[in-house]
Amino acid sequence: MGLNTLKQTVHTAEGIAGGEAFPHCSEAWDAISRYIYTGLQGGSIMRGWMNDERIMIACCSDGTRPVIFKIERIDYKALYIDGIQSEQCKNEIKDVLEQIDEVMEVIFEMIILKYT
């Protein structure tokens, strides 16, 4: 029992998960989707299991071709500032924010509020 039980099959790229027709493996997605959805909702992926609750290590259930995933929730903060009058003000605010270690990027967007 077990000897020669794994047989290699020949398929075209269209019929293989990860090929052109199936861009990802459904078993792998099944293994990681719960962590992805939890992270997208801002939840703790594995509080108490990892040193950082934003990180999870998961693997697919394929024992012959295992794939290990490192899933990390990347948090971001939005800061709304009303009344910026000039480009000089924007540049000064950007310079101050970029001095903070955790700040990776500063983007200014125009938001138009409609009051009814």
N, C-alpha and C positions, 0 to 999 in steps of 0.2 A: 504494500500500500504506500502511495506517495511517490514511488519511483516512476518517472516518466509521466506523471499526471498533468504537468503543465505543458501545454502544447502551444507552439507559436503559430499564429494564424496570419495570413496575408490579406491585407485590406488596402483599398485605395485611400488616398488622403481625404476623400469626400466622406468616407464612412467611419472615420476615427475621431473620437472626442479629442479636441485640440487641433483638429485639422481645419480646413477652410469652412466646411459646413457646420461644424460644432466648435466654436472658438474656445470653449473651455470644457473641462471635464465636469459632468454633472455630479459625480461622486465627490469631487473636490469642493464644488460649490455647496453641496449638501453639508459637508464637514465644517465649512467656515461661515456659511451664511448667517447663522444665529449670532456670531460674534460681530459680523459686519453690521447687521441691523441694530444690535445693541449699541455699537459705537456711533452709528449714524444718529441715534436718538440721544447721544450724549451720556449714555450709561457707563457704568464701570464694567469693563469687559471681563475681568477676572479678579475682583477684589479679594485680597488675601492669598491668592495663588502665585502672583508675580510680585516683584518688588515695585513695579509701577503699574497701577491699575488701568492705565491706558494701553498696555501692551499684552498681547496674548500670543502664545505659540500653539499652533494647531497643525494637524496633519490629516491627510486624506486616508480613507480606509483601504486603499489598494496596497496590499502587502508586498506585491511583487515589484511595483514601481512607486514607492512612497515619495510623496512630496510634502515638505514641511513649509508652513507659512508663518511668517511673523506679521501679525496684524497690529497696527498701531493707530489709535485714535489721535488725530491731530486737532487740538483745540485752537480756537481763535477768538479774539475779542474784537468787538466793534466799538468804536468811540465816535460819538456824534457831537460835533462842535457847530454851534449856530453862530452866524455873524462874522465869518472870515471875510475880511474886506479886500485883501490883495494877495498877489502871488508871494510877496515878501512875507506876509503872515503865514501862508502855507509852508514856505520854506523853513521858517523859524520853528514852526510846530513839528515839521518832519524831522529837522535836525535834533530836536529835544527827544522825540519819541524813539529815534533810531539809536540813541545812546543807551537805551534800556536793553539789557542782554537778551531778554526773551522776545523782543520785537524783531520779526524777520522781514516785514515789509510794511510800508506805509502807502496807502492808496487814498486819494481824495476822489469822492464822487459827488455829483450834484444831485440832491434829492429834492424833488418838488412835492410839497405837501398840499393837498386840496382839502379845504375845510368845507363841510356841508352844513 
